[in-house]
Amino acid sequence: MRIFIAVAALVFAAMSITAYAGKTLDAIKKRGRVRCGVSNGLPGFSSPDSKGKWKGLDVDVCRAFAAAVFGDSKKIDVVGLSAQQRFTALQSGEVDVLTRNTTHTLSRDTALGLNFAPVNYYDGQGFLVRKALGVKNARGLNGASICVIQGTTNERNLSDYFRKHKMKYKPVVMENNNELFKAFMAGRCDVFSTDASGLAAQRSKTKKPSELVILPDIISKEPLAPAVRHGDDEWLDIVKWTVYAMIAAEEMGITSRNVKRMKKSSDPDVQRLLGVIKGNGKAIGLTETWAYNIIKQVGNYGESFERNVGKNTPLKLARGLNGLWTTGKNGLMYAPPLK
């Protein structure tokens, strides 16, 4: 029975991919908006404000897609999705792209029929505990009850980590991330485990964040990246180079504040990025000002990071691996030549 269900799911995915192959951009233009699937209510990354307007690092990426396609970053529909809903939503065409809330893995890249754009947030799974528990690191969690989201890489990572270190734990699983965190806060488990960025986001929502501690251990690699359906290279190119454009802009020192002035730069790479030297827009089926519009309306990658999750936000996240490769501080953000 399980084999039948698995095969049926893959057939459905393949049918969905075929149905939408090559048509995503046409559908977006006809609709007049880009539909992005995001994590449902994750502060700093994707959460609605008091007026219902979605904000965050992941939402900025969605805005960047709209700026590239329409020249208007406001032409987006943000769809909050659970871990279980996201793949079906993408495969069925409910959304055009998943932004950052998905770890790039081999099985997702193949069996699920996804294509991944460049990583726009390097993460890793960690542990959140109450300070009162007195635990200093993950090796002190033997026998603990751990809240983890069902059907995610986090669930498998926990099993692998505890088996590797010959430790035991009691999993407490739910499908909804926010409900799971409420269970943790209510004392139904000793530990909350997810990507470290998610731990910081959830902690920021509490009345007394200082009473919760993120342990220093990172037990996995979680390269989080936008994902699209297989079979539509035109849309994949736009998604891919939108991410690269934001990174390249930071590399070149181009910001939302100086981008107009930078059009007068004598640097050929800057001229190509901003459309002064023509060709890039035509190559990906957009206007020559596609990258200029992204930077002007959304900003470069560093601007988005600091605005949403950086040290002056409630999350207080350091750039770390998400810094530029040029900083000499283990940053992995790197854009190929836009030429």
C-alpha positions as a Markdown table, in Angstrom:
| # | Residue | x | y | z |
|---|---|---|---|---|
| 1 | Met | 0.0 | 0.0 | 0.0 |
| 2 | Arg | 2.8 | 2.4 | 0.9 |
| 3 | Ile | 4.6 | 1.7 | -2.4 |
| 4 | Phe | 1.4 | 2.3 | -4.3 |
| 5 | Ile | 0.9 | 5.7 | -2.6 |
| 6 | Ala | 4.5 | 6.7 | -3.2 |
| 7 | Val | 4.3 | 5.7 | -6.9 |
| 8 | Ala | 1.0 | 7.6 | -7.2 |
| 9 | Ala | 2.5 | 10.7 | -5.6 |
| 10 | Leu | 5.4 | 10.6 | -8.1 |
| 11 | Val | 3.0 | 10.1 | -11.0 |
| 12 | Phe | 1.0 | 13.1 | -9.8 |
| 13 | Ala | 4.1 | 15.2 | -9.5 |
| 14 | Ala | 5.2 | 14.2 | -13.0 |
| 15 | Met | 1.8 | 15.0 | -14.5 |
| 16 | Ser | 1.8 | 18.4 | -12.7 |
| 17 | Ile | 5.3 | 19.2 | -13.9 |
| 18 | Thr | 4.3 | 18.3 | -17.5 |
| 19 | Ala | 1.2 | 20.4 | -17.3 |
| 20 | Tyr | 3.0 | 23.5 | -16.3 |
| 21 | Ala | 6.3 | 23.0 | -18.2 |
| 22 | Gly | 7.3 | 26.2 | -20.0 |
| 23 | Lys | 4.2 | 28.0 | -19.0 |
| 24 | Thr | 5.0 | 29.6 | -15.6 |
| 25 | Leu | 6.0 | 33.0 | -16.8 |
| 26 | Asp | 3.1 | 33.2 | -19.2 |
| 27 | Ala | 0.7 | 32.3 | -16.3 |
| 28 | Ile | 2.4 | 34.9 | -14.1 |
| 29 | Lys | 2.0 | 37.6 | -16.7 |
| 30 | Lys | -1.6 | 36.8 | -17.4 |
| 31 | Arg | -2.4 | 36.8 | -13.7 |
| 32 | Gly | -0.4 | 40.0 | -13.1 |
| 33 | Arg | 1.2 | 38.7 | -9.9 |
| 34 | Val | 3.8 | 36.3 | -8.7 |
| 35 | Arg | 2.6 | 33.7 | -6.1 |
| 36 | Cys | 5.2 | 32.7 | -3.6 |
| 37 | Gly | 4.9 | 29.9 | -1.0 |
| 38 | Val | 6.6 | 30.8 | 2.3 |
| 39 | Ser | 6.9 | 29.4 | 5.8 |
| 40 | Asn | 3.7 | 30.2 | 7.7 |
| 41 | Gly | 4.3 | 33.0 | 10.2 |
| 42 | Leu | 8.1 | 32.9 | 10.8 |
| 43 | Pro | 9.2 | 36.3 | 12.1 |
| 44 | Gly | 12.1 | 37.9 | 10.2 |
| 45 | Phe | 11.5 | 35.6 | 7.3 |
| 46 | Ser | 7.8 | 35.5 | 6.4 |
| 47 | Ser | 5.1 | 36.8 | 8.7 |
| 48 | Pro | 2.3 | 39.3 | 8.4 |
| 49 | Asp | 2.4 | 42.5 | 10.3 |
| 50 | Ser | -0.5 | 44.1 | 12.3 |
| 51 | Lys | -2.0 | 45.2 | 9.0 |
| 52 | Gly | -1.7 | 41.8 | 7.3 |
| 53 | Lys | 1.2 | 42.8 | 5.1 |
| 54 | Trp | 3.8 | 40.0 | 4.8 |
| 55 | Lys | 7.3 | 40.9 | 5.5 |
| 56 | Gly | 10.7 | 39.2 | 5.9 |
| 57 | Leu | 13.8 | 37.9 | 4.1 |
| 58 | Asp | 11.8 | 35.3 | 2.2 |
| 59 | Val | 9.1 | 37.8 | 1.3 |
| 60 | Asp | 11.8 | 40.2 | 0.0 |
| 61 | Val | 12.9 | 37.4 | -2.4 |
| 62 | Cys | 9.3 | 37.2 | -3.7 |
| 63 | Arg | 9.2 | 41.0 | -4.1 |
| 64 | Ala | 12.4 | 40.7 | -6.1 |
| 65 | Phe | 10.8 | 38.3 | -8.5 |
| 66 | Ala | 7.9 | 40.7 | -9.1 |
| 67 | Ala | 10.3 | 43.6 | -9.5 |
| 68 | Ala | 12.2 | 41.6 | -12.2 |
| 69 | Val | 9.1 | 40.5 | -14.1 |
| 70 | Phe | 6.8 | 43.5 | -13.7 |
| 71 | Gly | 9.0 | 46.3 | -12.6 |
| 72 | Asp | 6.8 | 46.4 | -9.5 |
| 73 | Ser | 7.7 | 44.6 | -6.3 |
| 74 | Lys | 4.2 | 44.9 | -4.9 |
| 75 | Lys | 2.7 | 42.6 | -7.5 |
| 76 | Ile | 2.9 | 39.5 | -5.3 |
| 77 | Asp | 0.6 | 37.0 | -3.6 |
| 78 | Val | 2.2 | 35.4 | -0.5 |
| 79 | Val | 0.9 | 32.0 | 0.5 |
| 80 | Gly | 1.7 | 30.7 | 4.0 |
| 81 | Leu | 2.3 | 27.0 | 3.8 |
| 82 | Ser | 3.1 | 24.2 | 6.3 |
| 83 | Ala | 6.0 | 21.8 | 5.7 |
| 84 | Gln | 3.4 | 19.2 | 4.5 |
| 85 | Gln | 1.6 | 21.6 | 2.2 |
| 86 | Arg | 4.5 | 23.2 | 0.4 |
| 87 | Phe | 5.4 | 20.6 | -2.2 |
| 88 | Thr | 1.8 | 19.8 | -3.3 |
| 89 | Ala | 1.2 | 23.6 | -3.6 |
| 90 | Leu | 4.2 | 24.0 | -5.9 |
| 91 | Gln | 3.5 | 20.8 | -7.9 |
| 92 | Ser | -0.2 | 21.7 | -8.5 |
| 93 | Gly | 0.6 | 25.2 | -9.6 |
| 94 | Glu | -1.0 | 26.9 | -6.5 |
| 95 | Val | 2.3 | 28.8 | -6.1 |
| 96 | Asp | 4.9 | 29.6 | -8.7 |
| 97 | Val | 7.9 | 29.3 | -6.4 |
| 98 | Leu | 8.8 | 28.3 | -2.8 |
| 99 | Thr | 11.1 | 30.9 | -1.3 |
| 100 | Arg | 13.8 | 29.7 | 1.1 |
| 101 | Asn | 11.7 | 27.5 | 3.3 |
| 102 | Thr | 12.9 | 24.3 | 1.7 |
| 103 | Thr | 16.3 | 22.5 | 2.2 |
| 104 | His | 18.0 | 21.5 | -1.0 |
| 105 | Thr | 18.4 | 17.7 | -0.9 |
| 106 | Leu | 19.0 | 15.1 | -3.5 |
| 107 | Ser | 15.5 | 13.4 | -3.1 |
| 108 | Arg | 13.7 | 16.7 | -3.4 |
| 109 | Asp | 15.7 | 17.7 | -6.4 |
| 110 | Thr | 14.8 | 14.4 | -8.1 |
| 111 | Ala | 11.9 | 12.4 | -6.9 |
| 112 | Leu | 9.8 | 15.4 | -5.9 |
| 113 | Gly | 10.5 | 17.1 | -9.3 |
| 114 | Leu | 11.9 | 20.3 | -7.9 |
| 115 | Asn | 14.6 | 22.6 | -9.3 |
| 116 | Phe | 16.5 | 24.7 | -6.8 |
| 117 | Ala | 17.8 | 28.2 | -7.3 |
| 118 | Pro | 20.9 | 29.4 | -5.5 |
| 119 | Val | 20.9 | 29.2 | -1.7 |
| 120 | Asn | 19.7 | 32.4 | -0.1 |
| 121 | Tyr | 20.1 | 31.3 | 3.5 |
| 122 | Tyr | 22.7 | 28.8 | 4.8 |
| 123 | Asp | 21.3 | 27.2 | 7.9 |
| 124 | Gly | 21.7 | 24.2 | 10.2 |
| 125 | Gln | 19.5 | 22.4 | 12.7 |
| 126 | Gly | 19.8 | 23.3 | 16.3 |
| 127 | Phe | 18.1 | 23.0 | 19.7 |
| 128 | Leu | 16.2 | 25.5 | 21.9 |
| 129 | Val | 15.9 | 24.8 | 25.6 |
| 130 | Arg | 14.8 | 26.7 | 28.7 |
| 131 | Lys | 17.7 | 28.2 | 30.6 |
| 132 | Ala | 16.3 | 26.6 | 33.7 |
| 133 | Leu | 17.0 | 23.1 | 32.2 |
| 134 | Gly | 20.7 | 23.7 | 32.8 |
| 135 | Val | 21.8 | 22.0 | 29.6 |
| 136 | Lys | 24.9 | 23.4 | 27.9 |
| 137 | Asn | 25.1 | 21.3 | 24.7 |
| 138 | Ala | 23.3 | 18.7 | 22.7 |
| 139 | Arg | 25.2 | 15.8 | 24.3 |
| 140 | Gly | 23.3 | 16.7 | 27.5 |
| 141 | Leu | 19.9 | 15.9 | 25.8 |
| 142 | Asn | 20.0 | 12.1 | 26.4 |
| 143 | Gly | 16.5 | 11.0 | 27.3 |
| 144 | Ala | 14.9 | 14.4 | 26.5 |
| 145 | Ser | 11.6 | 14.9 | 24.8 |
| 146 | Ile | 12.0 | 16.9 | 21.7 |
| 147 | Cys | 9.4 | 18.8 | 19.6 |
| 148 | Val | 10.1 | 18.5 | 15.9 |
| 149 | Ile | 8.1 | 19.2 | 12.8 |
| 150 | Gln | 6.7 | 16.1 | 11.1 |
| 151 | Gly | 7.8 | 15.2 | 7.6 |
| 152 | Thr | 10.9 | 17.4 | 7.5 |
| 153 | Thr | 14.6 | 16.9 | 7.2 |
| 154 | Asn | 14.7 | 18.0 | 10.9 |
| 155 | Glu | 12.9 | 14.8 | 11.9 |
| 156 | Arg | 15.4 | 12.6 | 10.1 |
| 157 | Asn | 18.4 | 14.6 | 11.3 |
| 158 | Leu | 17.3 | 14.1 | 15.0 |
| 159 | Ser | 17.1 | 10.3 | 14.5 |
| 160 | Asp | 20.5 | 10.2 | 12.8 |
| 161 | Tyr | 22.2 | 12.4 | 15.4 |
| 162 | Phe | 20.9 | 10.5 | 18.4 |
| 163 | Arg | 21.6 | 7.1 | 16.8 |
| 164 | Lys | 25.1 | 8.2 | 15.9 |
| 165 | His | 25.8 | 9.3 | 19.5 |
| 166 | Lys | 24.0 | 6.3 | 21.0 |
| 167 | Met | 21.6 | 8.5 | 22.8 |
| 168 | Lys | 17.8 | 8.2 | 23.3 |
| 169 | Tyr | 15.1 | 10.8 | 23.0 |
| 170 | Lys | 11.3 | 11.0 | 22.8 |
| 171 | Pro | 10.0 | 12.8 | 19.7 |
| 172 | Val | 6.9 | 15.0 | 19.9 |
| 173 | Val | 5.8 | 15.6 | 16.4 |
| 174 | Met | 3.2 | 18.0 | 14.8 |
| 175 | Glu | 2.6 | 19.3 | 11.3 |
| 176 | Asn | 2.3 | 23.0 | 12.2 |
| 177 | Asn | 5.5 | 24.8 | 13.3 |
| 178 | Asn | 3.7 | 27.4 | 15.4 |
| 179 | Glu | 1.5 | 24.9 | 17.1 |
| 180 | Leu | 4.6 | 22.8 | 17.9 |
| 181 | Phe | 6.3 | 25.8 | 19.4 |
| 182 | Lys | 3.2 | 26.4 | 21.6 |
| 183 | Ala | 3.5 | 22.8 | 22.8 |
| 184 | Phe | 7.1 | 23.5 | 23.7 |
| 185 | Met | 6.2 | 26.6 | 25.6 |
| 186 | Ala | 3.4 | 24.7 | 27.4 |
| 187 | Gly | 6.0 | 22.2 | 28.6 |
| 188 | Arg | 4.9 | 19.2 | 26.5 |
| 189 | Cys | 8.6 | 18.7 | 25.5 |
| 190 | Asp | 12.0 | 19.6 | 26.9 |
| 191 | Val | 13.5 | 20.8 | 23.6 |
| 192 | Phe | 12.4 | 22.5 | 20.4 |
| 193 | Ser | 14.4 | 21.6 | 17.4 |
| 194 | Thr | 14.4 | 23.1 | 13.9 |
| 195 | Asp | 16.7 | 25.2 | 11.7 |
| 196 | Ala | 18.7 | 27.7 | 13.9 |
| 197 | Ser | 17.1 | 30.6 | 12.1 |
| 198 | Gly | 13.7 | 29.2 | 13.0 |
| 199 | Leu | 14.7 | 28.9 | 16.7 |
| 200 | Ala | 15.7 | 32.5 | 16.7 |
| 201 | Ala | 12.5 | 33.5 | 15.0 |
| 202 | Gln | 10.3 | 31.6 | 17.5 |
| 203 | Arg | 12.3 | 32.8 | 20.5 |
| 204 | Ser | 11.8 | 36.5 | 19.4 |
| 205 | Lys | 8.0 | 36.1 | 19.7 |
| 206 | Thr | 8.1 | 35.2 | 23.4 |
| 207 | Lys | 7.7 | 37.7 | 26.3 |
| 208 | Lys | 11.0 | 36.7 | 27.9 |
| 209 | Pro | 13.4 | 35.6 | 25.2 |
| 210 | Ser | 16.3 | 35.6 | 27.6 |
| 211 | Glu | 14.8 | 32.6 | 29.4 |
| 212 | Leu | 15.3 | 30.5 | 26.3 |
| 213 | Val | 18.8 | 29.3 | 25.1 |
| 214 | Ile | 19.9 | 28.2 | 21.6 |
| 215 | Leu | 22.5 | 25.5 | 22.2 |
| 216 | Pro | 25.8 | 25.9 | 20.3 |
| 217 | Asp | 25.5 | 22.6 | 18.5 |
| 218 | Ile | 24.5 | 22.6 | 14.8 |
| 219 | Ile | 23.8 | 19.0 | 13.7 |
| 220 | Ser | 23.1 | 19.3 | 10.0 |
| 221 | Lys | 23.5 | 21.3 | 6.8 |
| 222 | Glu | 20.3 | 23.1 | 5.7 |
| 223 | Pro | 21.0 | 25.0 | 2.5 |
| 224 | Leu | 17.6 | 26.8 | 2.1 |
| 225 | Ala | 16.8 | 27.9 | -1.4 |
| 226 | Pro | 13.9 | 29.0 | -3.7 |
| 227 | Ala | 12.5 | 26.0 | -5.5 |
| 228 | Val | 10.4 | 25.7 | -8.7 |
| 229 | Arg | 8.9 | 22.9 | -10.7 |
| 230 | His | 11.0 | 20.7 | -13.1 |
| 231 | Gly | 10.6 | 21.4 | -16.8 |
| 232 | Asp | 10.5 | 25.2 | -17.0 |
| 233 | Asp | 14.0 | 26.5 | -17.6 |
| 234 | Glu | 12.7 | 30.0 | -18.5 |
| 235 | Trp | 11.2 | 30.5 | -15.0 |
| 236 | Leu | 14.1 | 28.8 | -13.3 |
| 237 | Asp | 16.6 | 31.2 | -15.0 |
| 238 | Ile | 14.6 | 34.2 | -13.7 |
| 239 | Val | 14.4 | 32.9 | -10.2 |
| 240 | Lys | 18.1 | 31.9 | -10.2 |
| 241 | Trp | 19.5 | 35.1 | -11.6 |
| 242 | Thr | 17.2 | 37.2 | -9.4 |
| 243 | Val | 18.9 | 35.7 | -6.3 |
| 244 | Tyr | 22.3 | 36.2 | -7.9 |
| 245 | Ala | 21.5 | 39.8 | -8.8 |
| 246 | Met | 20.9 | 40.7 | -5.2 |
| 247 | Ile | 24.2 | 39.1 | -4.1 |
| 248 | Ala | 26.1 | 40.6 | -7.0 |
| 249 | Ala | 24.7 | 44.1 | -6.1 |
| 250 | Glu | 26.1 | 43.7 | -2.6 |
| 251 | Glu | 29.5 | 42.6 | -4.0 |
| 252 | Met | 29.6 | 45.7 | -6.2 |
| 253 | Gly | 28.5 | 48.0 | -3.4 |
| 254 | Ile | 25.2 | 48.9 | -5.2 |
| 255 | Thr | 22.3 | 49.6 | -2.8 |
| 256 | Ser | 18.8 | 50.8 | -3.0 |
| 257 | Arg | 20.0 | 54.3 | -2.1 |
| 258 | Asn | 22.8 | 54.7 | -4.6 |
| 259 | Val | 21.6 | 52.5 | -7.5 |
| 260 | Lys | 20.5 | 55.5 | -9.6 |
| 261 | Arg | 23.9 | 57.1 | -9.2 |
| 262 | Met | 25.7 | 53.8 | -9.9 |
| 263 | Lys | 24.2 | 53.7 | -13.4 |
| 264 | Lys | 26.9 | 56.3 | -14.2 |
| 265 | Ser | 29.7 | 53.9 | -13.1 |
| 266 | Ser | 32.4 | 53.2 | -15.6 |
| 267 | Asp | 32.7 | 49.6 | -14.4 |
| 268 | Pro | 31.5 | 47.3 | -17.2 |
| 269 | Asp | 30.2 | 44.7 | -14.6 |
| 270 | Val | 28.1 | 47.4 | -12.9 |
| 271 | Gln | 26.8 | 48.6 | -16.3 |
| 272 | Arg | 25.8 | 45.1 | -17.3 |
| 273 | Leu | 24.0 | 44.5 | -14.0 |
| 274 | Leu | 22.0 | 47.7 | -14.2 |
| 275 | Gly | 21.2 | 47.4 | -17.9 |
| 276 | Val | 23.4 | 50.3 | -19.2 |
| 277 | Ile | 25.2 | 47.7 | -21.3 |
| 278 | Lys | 22.3 | 45.7 | -22.8 |
| 279 | Gly | 21.9 | 42.0 | -23.2 |
| 280 | Asn | 21.2 | 40.4 | -19.8 |
| 281 | Gly | 17.5 | 41.3 | -19.9 |
| 282 | Lys | 17.0 | 39.8 | -23.4 |
| 283 | Ala | 18.9 | 36.7 | -22.3 |
| 284 | Ile | 16.4 | 35.8 | -19.6 |
| 285 | Gly | 13.3 | 37.3 | -21.3 |
| 286 | Leu | 13.0 | 40.4 | -19.3 |
| 287 | Thr | 13.5 | 44.2 | -19.7 |
| 288 | Glu | 17.1 | 45.4 | -19.5 |
| 289 | Thr | 16.2 | 47.2 | -16.2 |
| 290 | Trp | 15.2 | 44.0 | -14.4 |
| 291 | Ala | 18.1 | 44.0 | -12.0 |
| 292 | Tyr | 18.0 | 47.7 | -11.5 |
| 293 | Asn | 14.3 | 47.4 | -10.5 |
| 294 | Ile | 15.2 | 44.7 | -8.0 |
| 295 | Ile | 17.9 | 46.7 | -6.3 |
| 296 | Lys | 15.9 | 50.0 | -6.3 |
| 297 | Gln | 12.7 | 48.5 | -4.9 |
| 298 | Val | 14.0 | 45.7 | -2.7 |
| 299 | Gly | 17.7 | 46.3 | -2.1 |
| 300 | Asn | 20.8 | 44.0 | -2.3 |
| 301 | Tyr | 21.1 | 40.8 | -0.3 |
| 302 | Gly | 22.9 | 42.5 | 2.6 |
| 303 | Glu | 20.2 | 45.2 | 2.9 |
| 304 | Ser | 17.5 | 42.6 | 3.0 |
| 305 | Phe | 19.4 | 40.5 | 5.6 |
| 306 | Glu | 20.1 | 43.4 | 8.0 |
| 307 | Arg | 16.6 | 44.8 | 7.6 |
| 308 | Asn | 14.8 | 41.6 | 8.5 |
| 309 | Val | 17.0 | 39.3 | 10.6 |
| 310 | Gly | 20.3 | 41.1 | 11.3 |
| 311 | Lys | 21.9 | 42.3 | 14.5 |
| 312 | Asn | 19.6 | 45.3 | 15.0 |
| 313 | Thr | 16.4 | 43.2 | 14.7 |
| 314 | Pro | 14.7 | 41.0 | 17.4 |
| 315 | Leu | 16.4 | 37.9 | 15.8 |
| 316 | Lys | 19.9 | 39.4 | 16.1 |
| 317 | Leu | 21.4 | 37.0 | 13.6 |
| 318 | Ala | 25.0 | 37.4 | 12.5 |
| 319 | Arg | 25.8 | 37.1 | 8.8 |
| 320 | Gly | 28.1 | 34.1 | 9.3 |
| 321 | Leu | 27.9 | 31.7 | 6.4 |
| 322 | Asn | 25.4 | 34.2 | 4.8 |
| 323 | Gly | 28.1 | 36.8 | 4.5 |
| 324 | Leu | 29.8 | 37.6 | 1.2 |
| 325 | Trp | 32.7 | 35.4 | 0.1 |
| 326 | Thr | 34.8 | 38.5 | -0.1 |
| 327 | Thr | 34.7 | 39.3 | 3.6 |
| 328 | Gly | 37.2 | 36.6 | 4.6 |
| 329 | Lys | 34.9 | 35.6 | 7.4 |
| 330 | Asn | 33.6 | 32.2 | 6.1 |
| 331 | Gly | 30.9 | 33.9 | 4.0 |
| 332 | Leu | 29.5 | 31.7 | 1.3 |
| 333 | Met | 27.4 | 34.2 | -0.7 |
| 334 | Tyr | 28.8 | 34.2 | -4.2 |
| 335 | Ala | 27.4 | 35.3 | -7.5 |
| 336 | Pro | 28.7 | 34.1 | -10.9 |
| 337 | Pro | 29.5 | 36.8 | -13.5 |
| 338 | Leu | 26.3 | 38.4 | -14.8 |
| 339 | Lys | 27.5 | 38.8 | -18.4 |
